[in-house]
Amino acid sequence: MKFDTSGLDDLVKKLSDGLPPSLLAFKTDLETNFRAVLQSGLAKMDLVTRQDFDVQAGVLARTREKLEALEARLSALEALEPKA
């Protein structure tokens, strides 16, 4: 699964900008290492993309609407049954 890395790039930049001046010479190497560590950690998590989440939320909403319609229909049919 491929994630949008713009947020990751922003986080890497914030981490590298927070480095003490004595480590600025290693900034490029540290940014590369920060990015690798963060990507590795995220890859180990069971995450879905925002797009996949939104699609599934839509499916759930439509399913809920259908269920509510079926429940209303069932109630109407039960009301028509003669009582014993």
Biopython code that builds the backbone (N, CA, C, O; Angstrom):
import numpy as np
from Bio.PDB.StructureBuilder import StructureBuilder

atoms = [
    (1, "MET", "N", (0.850, -1.174, 0.000)),
    (1, "MET", "CA", (0.000, 0.000, 0.000)),
    (1, "MET", "C", (0.893, 1.233, 0.000)),
    (1, "MET", "O", (1.861, 1.300, 0.757)),
    (2, "LYS", "N", (0.578, 2.190, -0.829)),
    (2, "LYS", "CA", (1.367, 3.410, -0.972)),
    (2, "LYS", "C", (0.661, 4.544, -0.244)),
    (2, "LYS", "O", (-0.519, 4.802, -0.481)),
    (3, "PHE", "N", (1.372, 5.207, 0.626)),
    (3, "PHE", "CA", (0.817, 6.314, 1.387)),
    (3, "PHE", "C", (1.292, 7.635, 0.808)),
    (3, "PHE", "O", (2.356, 7.711, 0.194)),
    (4, "ASP", "N", (0.495, 8.671, 1.008)),
    (4, "ASP", "CA", (0.890, 10.019, 0.633)),
    (4, "ASP", "C", (2.018, 10.421, 1.568)),
    (4, "ASP", "O", (1.846, 10.430, 2.787)),
    (5, "THR", "N", (3.170, 10.752, 1.000)),
    (5, "THR", "CA", (4.343, 11.020, 1.837)),
    (5, "THR", "C", (4.527, 12.497, 2.157)),
    (5, "THR", "O", (5.520, 12.861, 2.788)),
    (6, "SER", "N", (3.602, 13.358, 1.742)),
    (6, "SER", "CA", (3.785, 14.782, 2.019)),
    (6, "SER", "C", (3.795, 15.052, 3.525)),
    (6, "SER", "O", (4.585, 15.867, 4.002)),
    (7, "GLY", "N", (2.929, 14.378, 4.270)),
    (7, "GLY", "CA", (2.924, 14.534, 5.729)),
    (7, "GLY", "C", (4.197, 13.995, 6.343)),
    (7, "GLY", "O", (4.729, 14.563, 7.297)),
    (8, "LEU", "N", (4.685, 12.893, 5.789)),
    (8, "LEU", "CA", (5.933, 12.301, 6.263)),
    (8, "LEU", "C", (7.099, 13.246, 5.991)),
    (8, "LEU", "O", (7.972, 13.421, 6.842)),
    (9, "ASP", "N", (7.113, 13.854, 4.807)),
    (9, "ASP", "CA", (8.178, 14.802, 4.466)),
    (9, "ASP", "C", (8.161, 16.000, 5.405)),
    (9, "ASP", "O", (9.215, 16.495, 5.804)),
    (10, "ASP", "N", (6.961, 16.469, 5.758)),
    (10, "ASP", "CA", (6.853, 17.590, 6.695)),
    (10, "ASP", "C", (7.412, 17.211, 8.065)),
    (10, "ASP", "O", (8.116, 17.997, 8.700)),
    (11, "LEU", "N", (7.087, 15.989, 8.512)),
    (11, "LEU", "CA", (7.583, 15.530, 9.806)),
    (11, "LEU", "C", (9.107, 15.406, 9.795)),
    (11, "LEU", "O", (9.773, 15.808, 10.749)),
    (12, "VAL", "N", (9.650, 14.853, 8.718)),
    (12, "VAL", "CA", (11.108, 14.720, 8.595)),
    (12, "VAL", "C", (11.758, 16.099, 8.636)),
    (12, "VAL", "O", (12.782, 16.279, 9.294)),
    (13, "LYS", "N", (11.171, 17.077, 7.939)),
    (13, "LYS", "CA", (11.732, 18.427, 7.939)),
    (13, "LYS", "C", (11.699, 19.029, 9.342)),
    (13, "LYS", "O", (12.666, 19.661, 9.767)),
    (14, "LYS", "N", (10.591, 18.835, 10.065)),
    (14, "LYS", "CA", (10.505, 19.365, 11.426)),
    (14, "LYS", "C", (11.547, 18.726, 12.333)),
    (14, "LYS", "O", (12.166, 19.400, 13.156)),
    (15, "LEU", "N", (11.737, 17.414, 12.175)),
    (15, "LEU", "CA", (12.748, 16.733, 12.986)),
    (15, "LEU", "C", (14.149, 17.256, 12.676)),
    (15, "LEU", "O", (14.942, 17.510, 13.583)),
    (16, "SER", "N", (14.443, 17.413, 11.393)),
    (16, "SER", "CA", (15.786, 17.868, 11.020)),
    (16, "SER", "C", (15.994, 19.337, 11.369)),
    (16, "SER", "O", (17.110, 19.736, 11.701)),
    (17, "ASP", "N", (14.940, 20.148, 11.301)),
    (17, "ASP", "CA", (15.069, 21.560, 11.684)),
    (17, "ASP", "C", (15.306, 21.714, 13.182)),
    (17, "ASP", "O", (15.847, 22.727, 13.626)),
    (18, "GLY", "N", (14.904, 20.715, 13.957)),
    (18, "GLY", "CA", (15.086, 20.769, 15.399)),
    (18, "GLY", "C", (16.444, 20.268, 15.866)),
    (18, "GLY", "O", (16.706, 20.194, 17.067)),
    (19, "LEU", "N", (17.294, 19.930, 14.929)),
    (19, "LEU", "CA", (18.614, 19.414, 15.299)),
    (19, "LEU", "C", (19.486, 20.523, 15.876)),
    (19, "LEU", "O", (19.380, 21.683, 15.476)),
    (20, "PRO", "N", (20.338, 20.159, 16.808)),
    (20, "PRO", "CA", (21.271, 21.161, 17.328)),
    (20, "PRO", "C", (22.255, 21.569, 16.223)),
    (20, "PRO", "O", (22.540, 20.781, 15.321)),
    (21, "PRO", "N", (22.767, 22.790, 16.296)),
    (21, "PRO", "CA", (23.677, 23.284, 15.261)),
    (21, "PRO", "C", (24.891, 22.379, 15.017)),
    (21, "PRO", "O", (25.404, 22.320, 13.899)),
    (22, "SER", "N", (25.344, 21.686, 16.043)),
    (22, "SER", "CA", (26.518, 20.829, 15.884)),
    (22, "SER", "C", (26.245, 19.639, 14.955)),
    (22, "SER", "O", (27.185, 19.037, 14.437)),
    (23, "LEU", "N", (24.979, 19.298, 14.742)),
    (23, "LEU", "CA", (24.639, 18.161, 13.882)),
    (23, "LEU", "C", (24.175, 18.573, 12.484)),
    (23, "LEU", "O", (23.838, 17.716, 11.667)),
    (24, "LEU", "N", (24.156, 19.874, 12.203)),
    (24, "LEU", "CA", (23.664, 20.330, 10.917)),
    (24, "LEU", "C", (24.481, 19.795, 9.742)),
    (24, "LEU", "O", (23.962, 19.669, 8.633)),
    (25, "ALA", "N", (25.743, 19.481, 9.975)),
    (25, "ALA", "CA", (26.573, 18.923, 8.906)),
    (25, "ALA", "C", (26.034, 17.568, 8.463)),
    (25, "ALA", "O", (26.270, 17.144, 7.332)),
    (26, "PHE", "N", (25.319, 16.894, 9.340)),
    (26, "PHE", "CA", (24.777, 15.566, 9.045)),
    (26, "PHE", "C", (23.295, 15.615, 8.660)),
    (26, "PHE", "O", (22.626, 14.582, 8.615)),
    (27, "LYS", "N", (22.791, 16.815, 8.385)),
    (27, "LYS", "CA", (21.361, 17.015, 8.174)),
    (27, "LYS", "C", (20.796, 16.102, 7.074)),
    (27, "LYS", "O", (19.758, 15.471, 7.270)),
    (28, "THR", "N", (21.460, 16.033, 5.940)),
    (28, "THR", "CA", (20.948, 15.218, 4.828)),
    (28, "THR", "C", (20.889, 13.745, 5.212)),
    (28, "THR", "O", (19.896, 13.066, 4.951)),
    (29, "ASP", "N", (21.961, 13.259, 5.836)),
    (29, "ASP", "CA", (21.979, 11.854, 6.268)),
    (29, "ASP", "C", (20.900, 11.591, 7.309)),
    (29, "ASP", "O", (20.220, 10.566, 7.262)),
    (30, "LEU", "N", (20.748, 12.509, 8.239)),
    (30, "LEU", "CA", (19.747, 12.334, 9.282)),
    (30, "LEU", "C", (18.335, 12.371, 8.700)),
    (30, "LEU", "O", (17.477, 11.595, 9.120)),
    (31, "GLU", "N", (18.082, 13.263, 7.737)),
    (31, "GLU", "CA", (16.762, 13.306, 7.102)),
    (31, "GLU", "C", (16.458, 11.971, 6.421)),
    (31, "GLU", "O", (15.344, 11.455, 6.515)),
    (32, "THR", "N", (17.451, 11.424, 5.741)),
    (32, "THR", "CA", (17.273, 10.129, 5.081)),
    (32, "THR", "C", (16.965, 9.050, 6.108)),
    (32, "THR", "O", (16.075, 8.225, 5.902)),
    (33, "ASN", "N", (17.698, 9.059, 7.209)),
    (33, "ASN", "CA", (17.472, 8.061, 8.267)),
    (33, "ASN", "C", (16.128, 8.257, 8.950)),
    (33, "ASN", "O", (15.433, 7.282, 9.235)),
    (34, "PHE", "N", (15.750, 9.508, 9.217)),
    (34, "PHE", "CA", (14.440, 9.786, 9.813)),
    (34, "PHE", "C", (13.338, 9.227, 8.909)),
    (34, "PHE", "O", (12.426, 8.543, 9.373)),
    (35, "ARG", "N", (13.440, 9.531, 7.607)),
    (35, "ARG", "CA", (12.435, 9.088, 6.646)),
    (35, "ARG", "C", (12.350, 7.562, 6.627)),
    (35, "ARG", "O", (11.253, 7.004, 6.630)),
    (36, "ALA", "N", (13.495, 6.886, 6.608)),
    (36, "ALA", "CA", (13.517, 5.420, 6.561)),
    (36, "ALA", "C", (12.884, 4.824, 7.813)),
    (36, "ALA", "O", (12.104, 3.876, 7.723)),
    (37, "VAL", "N", (13.213, 5.370, 8.971)),
    (37, "VAL", "CA", (12.666, 4.855, 10.230)),
    (37, "VAL", "C", (11.160, 5.075, 10.288)),
    (37, "VAL", "O", (10.413, 4.179, 10.681)),
    (38, "LEU", "N", (10.715, 6.257, 9.900)),
    (38, "LEU", "CA", (9.279, 6.554, 9.930)),
    (38, "LEU", "C", (8.515, 5.679, 8.936)),
    (38, "LEU", "O", (7.449, 5.160, 9.265)),
    (39, "GLN", "N", (9.052, 5.511, 7.723)),
    (39, "GLN", "CA", (8.383, 4.671, 6.728)),
    (39, "GLN", "C", (8.323, 3.223, 7.202)),
    (39, "GLN", "O", (7.312, 2.546, 7.014)),
    (40, "SER", "N", (9.388, 2.756, 7.806)),
    (40, "SER", "CA", (9.416, 1.383, 8.307)),
    (40, "SER", "C", (8.376, 1.191, 9.411)),
    (40, "SER", "O", (7.659, 0.191, 9.427)),
    (41, "GLY", "N", (8.298, 2.131, 10.311)),
    (41, "GLY", "CA", (7.326, 2.044, 11.400)),
    (41, "GLY", "C", (5.897, 2.079, 10.888)),
    (41, "GLY", "O", (5.048, 1.322, 11.358)),
    (42, "LEU", "N", (5.631, 2.949, 9.934)),
    (42, "LEU", "CA", (4.284, 3.032, 9.365)),
    (42, "LEU", "C", (3.934, 1.783, 8.574)),
    (42, "LEU", "O", (2.784, 1.345, 8.578)),
    (43, "ALA", "N", (4.919, 1.209, 7.895)),
    (43, "ALA", "CA", (4.675, 0.006, 7.093)),
    (43, "ALA", "C", (4.281, -1.176, 7.979)),
    (43, "ALA", "O", (3.545, -2.060, 7.539)),
    (44, "LYS", "N", (4.759, -1.197, 9.212)),
    (44, "LYS", "CA", (4.447, -2.293, 10.130)),
    (44, "LYS", "C", (3.033, -2.181, 10.706)),
    (44, "LYS", "O", (2.485, -3.160, 11.213)),
    (45, "MET", "N", (2.451, -0.993, 10.624)),
    (45, "MET", "CA", (1.106, -0.790, 11.165)),
    (45, "MET", "C", (0.070, -1.257, 10.147)),
    (45, "MET", "O", (0.301, -1.212, 8.939)),
    (46, "ASP", "N", (-1.053, -1.696, 10.647)),
    (46, "ASP", "CA", (-2.146, -2.148, 9.792)),
    (46, "ASP", "C", (-3.028, -0.937, 9.477)),
    (46, "ASP", "O", (-4.088, -0.754, 10.075)),
    (47, "LEU", "N", (-2.569, -0.112, 8.524)),
    (47, "LEU", "CA", (-3.253, 1.131, 8.192)),
    (47, "LEU", "C", (-3.896, 1.045, 6.813)),
    (47, "LEU", "O", (-3.477, 0.258, 5.964)),
    (48, "VAL", "N", (-4.912, 1.863, 6.608)),
    (48, "VAL", "CA", (-5.514, 1.990, 5.284)),
    (48, "VAL", "C", (-5.357, 3.435, 4.844)),
    (48, "VAL", "O", (-5.169, 4.333, 5.665)),
    (49, "THR", "N", (-5.437, 3.645, 3.544)),
    (49, "THR", "CA", (-5.355, 5.006, 3.043)),
    (49, "THR", "C", (-6.650, 5.743, 3.350)),
    (49, "THR", "O", (-7.678, 5.119, 3.615)),
    (50, "ARG", "N", (-6.601, 7.041, 3.317)),
    (50, "ARG", "CA", (-7.784, 7.862, 3.562)),
    (50, "ARG", "C", (-8.850, 7.558, 2.513)),
    (50, "ARG", "O", (-10.041, 7.504, 2.818)),
    (51, "GLN", "N", (-8.403, 7.361, 1.269)),
    (51, "GLN", "CA", (-9.338, 7.063, 0.186)),
    (51, "GLN", "C", (-10.068, 5.746, 0.465)),
    (51, "GLN", "O", (-11.288, 5.675, 0.317)),
    (52, "ASP", "N", (-9.339, 4.711, 0.864)),
    (52, "ASP", "CA", (-9.980, 3.424, 1.186)),
    (52, "ASP", "C", (-10.948, 3.571, 2.357)),
    (52, "ASP", "O", (-12.030, 2.984, 2.352)),
    (53, "PHE", "N", (-10.557, 4.353, 3.354)),
    (53, "PHE", "CA", (-11.418, 4.583, 4.507)),
    (53, "PHE", "C", (-12.717, 5.271, 4.082)),
    (53, "PHE", "O", (-13.805, 4.874, 4.500)),
    (54, "ASP", "N", (-12.591, 6.304, 3.247)),
    (54, "ASP", "CA", (-13.773, 7.038, 2.795)),
    (54, "ASP", "C", (-14.699, 6.145, 1.972)),
    (54, "ASP", "O", (-15.920, 6.235, 2.098)),
    (55, "VAL", "N", (-14.126, 5.284, 1.131)),
    (55, "VAL", "CA", (-14.940, 4.358, 0.336)),
    (55, "VAL", "C", (-15.712, 3.428, 1.258)),
    (55, "VAL", "O", (-16.911, 3.224, 1.067)),
    (56, "GLN", "N", (-15.043, 2.862, 2.253)),
    (56, "GLN", "CA", (-15.705, 1.934, 3.171)),
    (56, "GLN", "C", (-16.745, 2.643, 4.038)),
    (56, "GLN", "O", (-17.773, 2.054, 4.374)),
    (57, "ALA", "N", (-16.491, 3.886, 4.400)),
    (57, "ALA", "CA", (-17.481, 4.659, 5.159)),
    (57, "ALA", "C", (-18.736, 4.870, 4.320)),
    (57, "ALA", "O", (-19.848, 4.819, 4.846)),
    (58, "GLY", "N", (-18.569, 5.107, 3.022)),
    (58, "GLY", "CA", (-19.709, 5.257, 2.125)),
    (58, "GLY", "C", (-20.497, 3.965, 1.994)),
    (58, "GLY", "O", (-21.728, 3.975, 2.002)),
    (59, "VAL", "N", (-19.777, 2.846, 1.874)),
    (59, "VAL", "CA", (-20.433, 1.535, 1.795)),
    (59, "VAL", "C", (-21.232, 1.278, 3.068)),
    (59, "VAL", "O", (-22.370, 0.811, 3.008)),
    (60, "LEU", "N", (-20.645, 1.578, 4.205)),
    (60, "LEU", "CA", (-21.329, 1.386, 5.475)),
    (60, "LEU", "C", (-22.586, 2.257, 5.568)),
    (60, "LEU", "O", (-23.628, 1.794, 6.032)),
    (61, "ALA", "N", (-22.489, 3.504, 5.133)),
    (61, "ALA", "CA", (-23.656, 4.399, 5.188)),
    (61, "ALA", "C", (-24.787, 3.869, 4.299)),
    (61, "ALA", "O", (-25.948, 3.874, 4.708)),
    (62, "ARG", "N", (-24.454, 3.414, 3.087)),
    (62, "ARG", "CA", (-25.497, 2.865, 2.201)),
    (62, "ARG", "C", (-26.095, 1.592, 2.782)),
    (62, "ARG", "O", (-27.302, 1.373, 2.683)),
    (63, "THR", "N", (-25.268, 0.758, 3.382)),
    (63, "THR", "CA", (-25.756, -0.481, 3.997)),
    (63, "THR", "C", (-26.686, -0.160, 5.158)),
    (63, "THR", "O", (-27.720, -0.805, 5.329)),
    (64, "ARG", "N", (-26.320, 0.828, 5.948)),
    (64, "ARG", "CA", (-27.169, 1.234, 7.088)),
    (64, "ARG", "C", (-28.519, 1.744, 6.581)),
    (64, "ARG", "O", (-29.554, 1.431, 7.170)),
    (65, "GLU", "N", (-28.522, 2.531, 5.489)),
    (65, "GLU", "CA", (-29.779, 3.031, 4.923)),
    (65, "GLU", "C", (-30.655, 1.878, 4.446)),
    (65, "GLU", "O", (-31.864, 1.880, 4.675)),
    (66, "LYS", "N", (-30.050, 0.891, 3.781)),
    (66, "LYS", "CA", (-30.810, -0.266, 3.296)),
    (66, "LYS", "C", (-31.383, -1.070, 4.464)),
    (66, "LYS", "O", (-32.526, -1.523, 4.412)),
    (67, "LEU", "N", (-30.586, -1.240, 5.511)),
    (67, "LEU", "CA", (-31.049, -1.967, 6.683)),
    (67, "LEU", "C", (-32.236, -1.265, 7.330)),
    (67, "LEU", "O", (-33.214, -1.913, 7.705)),
    (68, "GLU", "N", (-32.154, 0.053, 7.462)),
    (68, "GLU", "CA", (-33.255, 0.810, 8.052)),
    (68, "GLU", "C", (-34.512, 0.694, 7.193)),
    (68, "GLU", "O", (-35.615, 0.574, 7.726)),
    (69, "ALA", "N", (-34.355, 0.728, 5.865)),
    (69, "ALA", "CA", (-35.510, 0.582, 4.966)),
    (69, "ALA", "C", (-36.117, -0.815, 5.108)),
    (69, "ALA", "O", (-37.339, -0.960, 5.141)),
    (70, "LEU", "N", (-35.274, -1.832, 5.192)),
    (70, "LEU", "CA", (-35.776, -3.201, 5.362)),
    (70, "LEU", "C", (-36.472, -3.384, 6.705)),
    (70, "LEU", "O", (-37.491, -4.070, 6.785)),
    (71, "GLU", "N", (-35.937, -2.783, 7.751)),
    (71, "GLU", "CA", (-36.581, -2.862, 9.063)),
    (71, "GLU", "C", (-37.954, -2.197, 9.032)),
    (71, "GLU", "O", (-38.906, -2.711, 9.620)),
    (72, "ALA", "N", (-38.059, -1.062, 8.352)),
    (72, "ALA", "CA", (-39.345, -0.369, 8.246)),
    (72, "ALA", "C", (-40.334, -1.220, 7.454)),
    (72, "ALA", "O", (-41.506, -1.315, 7.816)),
    (73, "ARG", "N", (-39.863, -1.834, 6.380)),
    (73, "ARG", "CA", (-40.728, -2.712, 5.579)),
    (73, "ARG", "C", (-41.211, -3.908, 6.381)),
    (73, "ARG", "O", (-42.382, -4.282, 6.318)),
    (74, "LEU", "N", (-40.297, -4.503, 7.136)),
    (74, "LEU", "CA", (-40.657, -5.645, 7.968)),
    (74, "LEU", "C", (-41.694, -5.251, 9.009)),
    (74, "LEU", "O", (-42.660, -5.977, 9.241)),
    (75, "SER", "N", (-41.491, -4.107, 9.629)),
    (75, "SER", "CA", (-42.469, -3.635, 10.628)),
    (75, "SER", "C", (-43.840, -3.440, 9.993)),
    (75, "SER", "O", (-44.861, -3.779, 10.591)),
    (76, "ALA", "N", (-43.860, -2.893, 8.781)),
    (76, "ALA", "CA", (-45.123, -2.672, 8.085)),
    (76, "ALA", "C", (-45.794, -4.010, 7.758)),
    (76, "ALA", "O", (-47.007, -4.146, 7.914)),
    (77, "LEU", "N", (-45.025, -4.983, 7.313)),
    (77, "LEU", "CA", (-45.582, -6.300, 6.993)),
    (77, "LEU", "C", (-46.081, -6.999, 8.250)),
    (77, "LEU", "O", (-47.129, -7.645, 8.224)),
    (78, "GLU", "N", (-45.344, -6.877, 9.346)),
    (78, "GLU", "CA", (-45.782, -7.489, 10.598)),
    (78, "GLU", "C", (-47.079, -6.867, 11.091)),
    (78, "GLU", "O", (-47.912, -7.544, 11.694)),
    (79, "ALA", "N", (-47.244, -5.578, 10.831)),
    (79, "ALA", "CA", (-48.475, -4.891, 11.258)),
    (79, "ALA", "C", (-49.681, -5.378, 10.455)),
    (79, "ALA", "O", (-50.811, -5.295, 10.937)),
    (80, "LEU", "N", (-49.459, -5.887, 9.234)),
    (80, "LEU", "CA", (-50.551, -6.375, 8.391)),
    (80, "LEU", "C", (-50.985, -7.790, 8.764)),
    (80, "LEU", "O", (-52.101, -8.200, 8.445)),
    (81, "GLU", "N", (-50.109, -8.540, 9.439)),
    (81, "GLU", "CA", (-50.436, -9.931, 9.798)),
    (81, "GLU", "C", (-51.573, -9.952, 10.810)),
    (81, "GLU", "O", (-51.601, -9.149, 11.742)),
    (82, "PRO", "N", (-52.509, -10.874, 10.619)),
    (82, "PRO", "CA", (-53.578, -11.003, 11.629)),
    (82, "PRO", "C", (-52.994, -11.543, 12.935)),
    (82, "PRO", "O", (-52.119, -12.409, 12.927)),
    (83, "LYS", "N", (-53.473, -11.036, 14.013)),
    (83, "LYS", "CA", (-52.983, -11.480, 15.336)),
    (83, "LYS", "C", (-53.752, -12.703, 15.774)),
    (83, "LYS", "O", (-54.971, -12.762, 15.609)),
    (84, "ALA", "N", (-53.067, -13.675, 16.326)),
    (84, "ALA", "CA", (-53.714, -14.921, 16.743)),
    (84, "ALA", "C", (-54.187, -14.853, 18.162)),
    (84, "ALA", "O", (-54.754, -15.820, 18.670)),
]
sb = StructureBuilder()
sb.init_structure("model")
sb.init_model(0)
sb.init_chain("A")
sb.init_seg("    ")
for serial, (resi, resn, name, xyz) in enumerate(atoms, 1):
    if name == "N":
        sb.init_residue(resn, " ", resi, " ")
    sb.init_atom(name, np.array(xyz, "f"), 0.0, 1.0, " ", f" {name:<3s}", serial, name[0])
structure = sb.get_structure()
